[in-house]
Amino acid sequence: MMRIKKAVITAAARGVRLYPVADTIQKSMLPVVDVDGLHKPVIQIIAEEAFSSGIEELCIVCAPGDGERYLAAFHSLRDNLLKSYQGIDWAKQEAEKIDHLLSRTQFAEQQEPRGYGQAVYCAKEFVNGEPFLLLLGDYLYVSDVPRQRCAAQLLALAAQEECAVSAVNPTIEHQVSRYGTVTGKHVAGQVGIYQIDKIIEKPSLSLAELELQTPGLRAGYYLCFFGMHVLTPSIFTILETQVAQGSTNILLTPALQELATSDKYLALEVRGSRYDLSRKQGLLRAQLALGLAGEAHDETLTTLVELLAEANARKPQQS
């Protein structure tokens, strides 16, 4: 079976949709309460998604100078935990997780913003000819499977089938323009697994209706990217052609489409939900979802009920 030990997190974008906060702090360092009830930077939650799924080494693709900023921030977090919460078990365990992250993580700088495909290509040296898990620096996930992360579901299928696999989620039609959208043939005898035929980045609904309908899905739903992939090193050979041409906007989707025509490449309906932090209210939605899915469930639910009651009380009464 194929063994996937490495993961790449792309986090070089400046997060213009999160203005003005992204002008003062890296968006991936924004704090969120994780499923274990603890405040953590977003990038740490994503890294723990990978480590908890069996990944051993991590590369963060970042903007110039951000690697040092990440290291300084995590060293500061670790030191503050140990100094401020001496003798407290959860703080010691959290500091150990940060130590693990620091010891297993390296950085690759994207010198110029030349597109998502070029950001992925920046990790070529780290990947070093091995299959790897690719995660986005502004997506958080909640699994519907007890004790199995979304990334673990994807890694298990990729290892079993020894091929590239992209996570997808059946998505209602009015949202297809937000995501890369795929179609393909259902793999006989396998639930929620497809052989990818075609991929279009953020299609219009009319284009999706014409070219991306997948037999077996509910009417009005399409298979959209979930924000994580297991890719084989052949993706770098494909991307290298675009890089060599000097394109200023190197996209990953055309490379994935070429991969689908040349190699075995599957899509898996992951049992879980994705939360795009760069969307309006995205950070709020992710926080509520993680809170309701974890140890802060009761507190999160109580907060929601109280806020709704307050909003209802302020609503002008109709005569």
Solvent accessible surface area in square Angstrom, and as a share of the most:
residue,aa,sasa,rsa
1,M,171,0.76
2,M,33,0.15
3,R,154,0.56
4,I,15,0.08
5,K,57,0.24
6,K,15,0.06
7,A,0,0.00
8,V,0,0.00
9,I,0,0.00
10,T,12,0.07
11,A,11,0.09
12,A,16,0.13
13,A,73,0.56
14,R,122,0.44
15,G,8,0.07
16,V,125,0.72
17,R,162,0.59
18,L,26,0.13
19,Y,154,0.59
20,P,84,0.53
21,V,53,0.30
22,A,16,0.12
23,D,108,0.56
24,T,114,0.66
25,I,62,0.32
26,Q,19,0.09
27,K,23,0.10
28,S,3,0.02
29,M,20,0.09
30,L,15,0.08
31,P,82,0.51
32,V,1,0.01
33,V,27,0.15
34,D,4,0.02
35,V,50,0.29
36,D,40,0.21
37,G,32,0.31
38,L,40,0.20
39,H,134,0.60
40,K,3,0.01
41,P,12,0.08
42,V,0,0.00
43,I,1,0.00
44,Q,2,0.01
45,I,9,0.05
46,I,1,0.01
47,A,0,0.00
48,E,18,0.08
49,E,6,0.03
50,A,0,0.00
51,F,31,0.13
52,S,70,0.45
53,S,20,0.13
54,G,48,0.46
55,I,6,0.03
56,E,55,0.25
57,E,64,0.29
58,L,0,0.00
59,C,1,0.00
60,I,2,0.01
61,V,0,0.00
62,C,0,0.00
63,A,8,0.06
64,P,62,0.39
65,G,36,0.34
66,D,5,0.03
67,G,6,0.06
68,E,135,0.60
69,R,109,0.40
70,Y,2,0.01
71,L,64,0.32
72,A,65,0.50
73,A,31,0.24
74,F,3,0.01
75,H,94,0.42
76,S,56,0.36
77,L,64,0.32
78,R,66,0.24
79,D,55,0.29
80,N,82,0.42
81,L,23,0.11
82,L,64,0.32
83,K,146,0.62
84,S,79,0.51
85,Y,89,0.34
86,Q,142,0.63
87,G,87,0.83
88,I,73,0.37
89,D,102,0.53
90,W,96,0.34
91,A,1,0.01
92,K,122,0.52
93,Q,103,0.46
94,E,7,0.03
95,A,2,0.02
96,E,94,0.42
97,K,86,0.37
98,I,3,0.02
99,D,55,0.28
100,H,71,0.32
101,L,4,0.02
102,L,28,0.14
103,S,86,0.55
104,R,103,0.37
105,T,19,0.11
106,Q,92,0.41
107,F,51,0.21
108,A,19,0.15
109,E,70,0.31
110,Q,14,0.06
111,Q,124,0.55
112,E,103,0.46
113,P,129,0.81
114,R,49,0.18
115,G,21,0.20
116,Y,67,0.26
117,G,0,0.00
118,Q,22,0.10
119,A,6,0.05
120,V,0,0.00
121,Y,40,0.15
122,C,33,0.20
123,A,0,0.00
124,K,82,0.35
125,E,158,0.71
126,F,17,0.07
127,V,0,0.00
128,N,111,0.57
129,G,58,0.55
130,E,45,0.20
131,P,22,0.14
132,F,0,0.00
133,L,0,0.00
134,L,1,0.00
135,L,0,0.00
136,L,38,0.19
137,G,3,0.03
138,D,23,0.12
139,Y,19,0.07
140,L,1,0.01
141,Y,18,0.07
142,V,23,0.13
143,S,35,0.22
144,D,94,0.49
145,V,29,0.17
146,P,97,0.61
147,R,239,0.87
148,Q,66,0.29
149,R,66,0.24
150,C,1,0.00
151,A,0,0.00
152,A,19,0.15
153,Q,19,0.08
154,L,0,0.00
155,L,14,0.07
156,A,54,0.42
157,L,14,0.07
158,A,0,0.00
159,A,16,0.12
160,Q,100,0.44
161,E,43,0.19
162,E,102,0.46
163,C,6,0.04
164,A,1,0.01
165,V,0,0.00
166,S,0,0.00
167,A,0,0.00
168,V,0,0.00
169,N,30,0.15
170,P,40,0.25
171,T,6,0.03
172,I,64,0.32
173,E,60,0.27
174,H,123,0.55
175,Q,46,0.21
176,V,2,0.01
177,S,61,0.39
178,R,95,0.35
179,Y,16,0.06
180,G,5,0.05
181,T,0,0.00
182,V,1,0.00
183,T,18,0.10
184,G,7,0.07
185,K,135,0.57
186,H,95,0.42
187,V,44,0.25
188,A,95,0.74
189,G,83,0.80
190,Q,54,0.24
191,V,142,0.82
192,G,11,0.11
193,I,13,0.07
194,Y,10,0.04
195,Q,55,0.24
196,I,2,0.01
197,D,62,0.32
198,K,72,0.31
199,I,10,0.05
200,I,35,0.18
201,E,76,0.34
202,K,111,0.47
203,P,3,0.02
204,S,60,0.39
205,L,66,0.33
206,S,79,0.51
207,L,59,0.30
208,A,0,0.00
209,E,81,0.37
210,L,144,0.72
211,E,65,0.29
212,L,0,0.00
213,Q,113,0.50
214,T,9,0.05
215,P,109,0.68
216,G,84,0.81
217,L,33,0.16
218,R,165,0.60
219,A,103,0.80
220,G,27,0.26
221,Y,51,0.19
222,Y,7,0.03
223,L,0,0.00
224,C,0,0.00
225,F,19,0.08
226,F,0,0.00
227,G,5,0.05
228,M,0,0.00
229,H,12,0.05
230,V,0,0.00
231,L,0,0.00
232,T,28,0.16
233,P,42,0.27
234,S,40,0.26
235,I,0,0.00
236,F,6,0.03
237,T,96,0.56
238,I,21,0.11
239,L,0,0.00
240,E,73,0.33
241,T,79,0.46
242,Q,39,0.17
243,V,34,0.20
244,A,87,0.67
245,Q,135,0.60
246,G,46,0.45
247,S,40,0.26
248,T,113,0.66
249,N,89,0.46
250,I,0,0.00
251,L,74,0.37
252,L,9,0.04
253,T,15,0.09
254,P,66,0.41
255,A,1,0.00
256,L,2,0.01
257,Q,47,0.21
258,E,94,0.42
259,L,0,0.00
260,A,13,0.10
261,T,102,0.60
262,S,77,0.50
263,D,59,0.31
264,K,96,0.41
265,Y,0,0.00
266,L,5,0.03
267,A,0,0.00
268,L,20,0.10
269,E,45,0.20
270,V,5,0.03
271,R,149,0.54
272,G,8,0.08
273,S,41,0.26
274,R,33,0.12
275,Y,39,0.15
276,D,20,0.10
277,L,4,0.02
278,S,4,0.03
279,R,66,0.24
280,K,177,0.75
281,Q,107,0.48
282,G,3,0.03
283,L,57,0.28
284,L,99,0.49
285,R,124,0.45
286,A,0,0.00
287,Q,49,0.22
288,L,51,0.25
289,A,16,0.12
290,L,2,0.01
291,G,1,0.01
292,L,63,0.31
293,A,55,0.43
294,G,18,0.17
295,E,143,0.64
296,A,17,0.13
297,H,74,0.33
298,D,106,0.55
299,E,125,0.56
300,T,20,0.11
301,L,81,0.41
302,T,73,0.42
303,T,61,0.35
304,L,45,0.22
305,V,89,0.51
306,E,95,0.43
307,L,101,0.50
308,L,122,0.61
309,A,60,0.46
310,E,85,0.38
311,A,50,0.39
312,N,97,0.50
313,A,80,0.62
314,R,173,0.63
315,K,126,0.53
316,P,116,0.73
317,Q,152,0.68
318,Q,172,0.76
319,S,162,1.04
